[in-house]
Amino acid sequence: MHEQFAQIDLNLHTLYRELQSLCRQSATPLVQEAQQAGATSRPLWDAEVSADLDYVIDESNPLYDEESDNILATRQAIFCAIHNDGRHDDSVFDADEVTNWLDYQHPWMTHQSWLTHDLLEHSYGKVPPPSVEALLNTTEVWVEIRTVRTYVYDIQAGRFIAPKARA
């Protein structure tokens, strides 16, 4: 069991790196569009990119229900706001400064990647909260990379309007 969990933790670390790459790829055209806000008839006010995860319970788990979506937990792994001048939070795309997120002494766990930590320690309100055992019975993680663009249309003028300059 310990080896299986260590492998899952390692795989979640790899997944996080992939999420960073996918989100960076999705953010690039949004940053470019925001930087050209004054040069277009439809200027971007702001945008966001997020990576949302659904951890799905394995069919062998007693909690598995054929009539349900069998989602153990839903987490937002990455969120990046892109401002109308192209500025954005680079930190979500950079390598982790912290490589071990294990907060508490544990008899057999010596390492915890960000996604493992986020799932086990930050799933507030989930009853029961996800556990190591539940994570061991999770076979798939569904990944959704979302991008949102925000524009403002002036209904009186009949056109899109540019963001106001920041002070």
C-alpha positions as CSV (number, residue, x, y, z in Angstrom):
1,M,0.0,0.0,0.0
2,H,2.8,2.4,0.9
3,E,4.5,1.9,-2.5
4,Q,1.2,2.3,-4.3
5,F,0.6,5.6,-2.5
6,A,4.1,6.8,-3.2
7,Q,3.6,6.1,-6.9
8,I,0.2,7.9,-6.9
9,D,1.9,10.9,-5.2
10,L,4.6,10.9,-7.9
11,N,2.0,10.6,-10.7
12,L,0.1,13.6,-9.2
13,H,3.3,15.6,-9.1
14,T,3.8,14.8,-12.8
15,L,0.2,15.7,-13.5
16,Y,0.7,19.1,-11.8
17,R,3.7,19.8,-14.1
18,E,1.5,18.9,-17.1
19,L,-1.3,21.2,-15.9
20,Q,1.2,24.0,-15.6
21,S,2.2,23.5,-19.2
22,L,-1.4,23.2,-20.5
23,C,-2.4,26.4,-18.6
24,R,0.7,28.3,-19.9
25,Q,-0.2,27.2,-23.4
26,S,-3.8,28.4,-22.9
27,A,-2.7,31.7,-21.3
28,T,-0.3,32.8,-24.0
29,P,-2.9,33.9,-26.6
30,L,-4.9,35.6,-23.8
31,V,-1.9,37.6,-22.7
32,Q,-1.2,38.6,-26.3
33,E,-4.8,39.6,-26.8
34,A,-4.8,41.7,-23.6
35,Q,-1.6,43.5,-24.7
36,Q,-3.3,44.6,-27.9
37,A,-6.4,45.9,-26.2
38,G,-6.2,49.4,-27.8
39,A,-5.5,48.0,-31.3
40,T,-8.7,46.0,-31.7
41,S,-12.4,46.9,-32.0
42,R,-13.2,44.2,-29.3
43,P,-10.7,44.9,-26.5
44,L,-10.2,42.3,-23.8
45,W,-11.0,43.5,-20.2
46,D,-9.5,40.6,-18.5
47,A,-9.2,36.8,-18.7
48,E,-8.5,33.7,-16.6
49,V,-7.2,30.2,-17.0
50,S,-7.9,27.4,-14.6
51,A,-7.3,23.7,-14.3
52,D,-10.1,21.8,-12.6
53,L,-9.8,18.2,-11.5
54,D,-12.4,15.5,-10.8
55,Y,-11.0,12.5,-8.9
56,V,-13.1,9.5,-9.9
57,I,-13.6,6.5,-7.6
58,D,-12.6,3.1,-8.9
59,E,-15.4,0.5,-9.6
60,S,-14.0,-1.8,-6.9
61,N,-14.5,0.8,-4.1
62,P,-17.6,0.1,-1.9
63,L,-18.6,3.7,-2.4
64,Y,-18.9,3.2,-6.2
65,D,-22.5,3.7,-7.4
66,E,-23.4,2.9,-11.0
67,E,-26.1,5.6,-10.9
68,S,-23.7,8.3,-9.8
69,D,-20.7,10.2,-11.3
70,N,-18.5,8.7,-8.6
71,I,-16.5,11.8,-8.1
72,L,-14.4,11.6,-4.9
73,A,-13.5,15.3,-5.0
74,T,-13.4,18.2,-7.3
75,R,-10.4,20.6,-6.9
76,Q,-9.2,23.7,-8.8
77,A,-5.5,22.9,-9.1
78,I,-4.5,26.1,-10.9
79,F,-6.0,29.6,-11.3
80,C,-4.4,32.4,-13.2
81,A,-5.9,35.9,-13.7
82,I,-4.8,37.9,-16.8
83,H,-5.2,41.6,-16.5
84,N,-6.2,43.9,-19.4
85,D,-2.5,45.0,-19.8
86,G,-1.3,41.4,-20.1
87,R,0.1,41.1,-16.6
88,H,-0.6,37.7,-14.9
89,D,0.5,35.6,-12.0
90,D,3.6,33.9,-13.3
91,S,4.0,31.9,-10.1
92,V,1.4,29.3,-11.1
93,F,3.5,28.4,-14.1
94,D,6.9,28.3,-12.3
95,A,8.4,25.3,-10.7
96,D,7.3,24.7,-7.2
97,E,9.6,26.3,-4.6
98,V,8.3,23.8,-2.1
99,T,8.7,20.2,-3.3
100,N,7.3,18.4,-0.1
101,W,4.0,19.7,1.1
102,L,3.7,17.2,4.0
103,D,2.5,19.3,6.9
104,Y,2.2,16.6,9.6
105,Q,4.4,13.8,10.9
106,H,3.2,10.5,9.5
107,P,4.4,7.0,10.3
108,W,4.8,5.9,6.7
109,M,4.4,9.0,4.5
110,T,7.5,11.1,4.1
111,H,6.6,13.1,1.0
112,Q,3.5,14.8,-0.4
113,S,3.2,16.6,-3.7
114,W,1.1,19.7,-4.1
115,L,-1.9,17.9,-5.6
116,T,-1.9,15.1,-3.0
117,H,-1.6,17.8,-0.3
118,D,-4.4,19.9,-1.8
119,L,-6.7,16.9,-2.1
120,L,-6.1,15.5,1.4
121,E,-5.7,18.8,3.4
122,H,-7.9,21.3,1.5
123,S,-11.1,19.5,0.7
124,Y,-13.1,21.5,3.2
125,G,-16.8,20.7,3.6
126,K,-16.5,17.3,1.9
127,V,-18.0,14.6,4.2
128,P,-16.3,12.4,4.6
129,P,-13.1,14.2,3.6
130,P,-10.9,12.3,1.0
131,S,-8.4,10.0,2.7
132,V,-5.3,8.2,1.6
133,E,-7.5,5.0,1.3
134,A,-9.9,6.8,-0.9
135,L,-7.1,8.2,-3.1
136,L,-5.8,4.6,-3.4
137,N,-9.2,3.7,-4.8
138,T,-9.2,6.5,-7.4
139,T,-8.3,5.3,-10.9
140,E,-8.8,8.5,-13.0
141,V,-8.5,12.2,-12.7
142,W,-10.6,14.1,-15.2
143,V,-8.9,17.4,-16.2
144,E,-10.7,20.5,-17.5
145,I,-8.6,23.4,-18.6
146,R,-10.9,26.5,-18.8
147,T,-10.3,29.8,-20.3
148,V,-12.6,32.8,-19.8
149,R,-12.4,36.1,-21.7
150,T,-14.3,39.2,-20.5
151,Y,-15.3,42.0,-22.8
152,V,-17.6,45.0,-22.1
153,Y,-20.2,46.1,-24.6
154,D,-21.6,49.6,-24.4
155,I,-25.2,49.2,-25.3
156,Q,-25.7,53.0,-25.6
157,A,-22.8,53.4,-28.0
158,G,-23.3,50.1,-29.8
159,R,-19.7,49.0,-29.5
160,F,-17.2,47.2,-27.3
161,I,-15.3,49.5,-25.0
162,A,-11.7,49.5,-23.9
163,P,-10.7,49.0,-20.3
164,K,-9.9,52.1,-18.3
165,A,-6.2,52.8,-17.8
166,R,-4.8,51.7,-14.5
167,A,-3.4,54.4,-12.2
